[in-house]
């Protein structure tokens, strides 16, 4: 048992957790699971999160202050940002391809889609928004008039849903109103300690840390030596803390999974129902995400790197990936991602400590793929044909949204509202995909984290600093 | 060629260009949106950068400052002297403000129509500030002293307006480091020393974008004041001209009479040299209207160009940035009376004395953040029974006067630091001679 590699143990924890959740819901022990097992999962996420901010702060300072030449940092920064942008656009492209080929929204009953379409047009009329994007009007077509009353009836939402939605809509509204340069302004902290005390202000911490690190490089060595020594030693302390926490990861992952699944539904039947209900949508999205993880990233690496080993990459990355899956938070996974990338893939600290924290906050390949698939799925569901041009608008909005998403908690759905509004669709539709979102979020995070690692590897390679670990 | 220009010249150019550009935007309103969206952020980023570094700077520089003094009796003597001068200059400035406003009577020149317009314009804004001041007023007289002690030091450092608590904590830590054996405190001192070094360098980098930031700040300020109606801008400004002139006149007396007198009496420094050396910091204070944001530059000028030793400057200046606000207290005196005049209230001598007291205490509690002075003004108004809603009257020129009074605050801090350094014999004459004109 002791000799098993960590990622195998994590998988075992993951599987056992899921089995436990199903078994407990079958036996009616759900309450016990949520009261006594789930808290350990929360503890795990908290442990990782409290390490994340100091680790980001000190590892960036440490990494950059180790550079001999600051001008390379500008090149590194430009490369990082463009690499993240390219992978994000590719991921969205994959999403569009999948959703257009599979057409998950058209697999349901035709009459239901017509009803959906009618209610959408009524919504457009109510909001004085003119015709729908494809320029057709089902309402004026007498053939469809028999469905009209049904469509109207279905527009009524439950009270709870409406409240939920309004909440998210106001948040989306706030996000939309800001000036185009707001996100640049928001990167500069007003008070660095305040930024450190808030996980949502990670980008400000990164900004400060980079600035601080660069300044250290530009000062004479002897005057900053105590600061460098302090940062270096405290950084290694935090890294060791990650190690220690990860020793218990299999157990924590078990608790996390048991809790997540138990909270989703009371009985196994209900869980299956949730997935079946949105089966084709979930499958399309999962297909897209897996394609990006298992084909696109390795392909990019293979093309640009000689001697890239597919198996090796996933073996080294798997602890971070499983962790991303079970925590569904790239920030919480960050400490482990850094360790995997540095020790496993051989990316030097000064690159990983720069590229990965930025990736964890701004690179959201999985999230933007999800945006594209979900929005077009919803359009299909409502019998709205979107041209490629309209879909591209969605792509652009979605990728911009994914950058801004860094600062917003449970950002995915809120950003989705922004995207829907920007293309003239009814933002209330996010309610359709609420139920499966928790699970899909887990998969999205895996994609995000894998994307970060891929870019870090690529940049290390292009800088000629990749030191593959041959010990396995 | 552009690179060779000294920083303060570049800042001045940025201000002038910003002013011209702002005027242009008012003439061509279609440009306003662009300016607010794309040029203002440069200014905002600049100010945020300075704010970002303020707390670490105060913390590191004050701890090092106290620890480097190495002599606790010297600290207390210097501290006592500093506080005394701060209080005296503050009282002088309020008295000047009250006298000049009583002579000029700007409130009687305010047209009725402008007043109602302004009331409507700023009504909601003023209401919010009144609520806040209500809470502050209900505290006991020793509350400022209580508030100086942080509940939780990390909480205090997360808020720029709790700077006084950070100052308090840093002083205590500095003293404590002096009291433990040297070999135990050495690594901590070395760390903060290096940290201080890095932070000051960071400030230098941030200052590189100062000319552009200042340009953005001034251009957007013009637009926000006038909107797209140039005549409205002129009318409004003219109506408040008298009031503003009164405030500025009072501040000029501070700057041209009181400070030179102070410097002449207690130090050997040439008054002209003092203003030459301080010019960049004063200009920056003028354009950022935040003495906290300017603090790093003030410290650099005072140390590297006026030759004040780091021990003195790192103690006097951060303290001064938070508690010594000559310009702000003068402004509060003038504003309170101006509002009273405009609303047809006559203030007795005792209520004027009350203004002096409250404004002095308020100045102590006001952190060096733009806008905080306004909150304190409400407290002053309430203390003497002037309807606090009257504050809406002076909201329009507030930003401009904020800029001027920040400049006075900064010169006051610098003058006090020079005086303290002179009496402590801590001025490096050579630095003064060589670098004063840089």
Interface residues (C-beta under 8 A of the other chain):
Chain A: X179 X180 X181 X182 X184 X185 X188 X189 X190 X191 X192 X193 X194 X197 X208 X211 X212 X215 X216 X218 X219 X223 X224 X225 X226 X227 X228 X230
Chain B: X36 X37 X38 X41 X44 X45 X48 X49 X51 X52 X53 X54 X55 X56 X154 X157 X158 X159 X160 X187 X190 X191 X193 X194 X195 X197 X198 X201 X202 X205
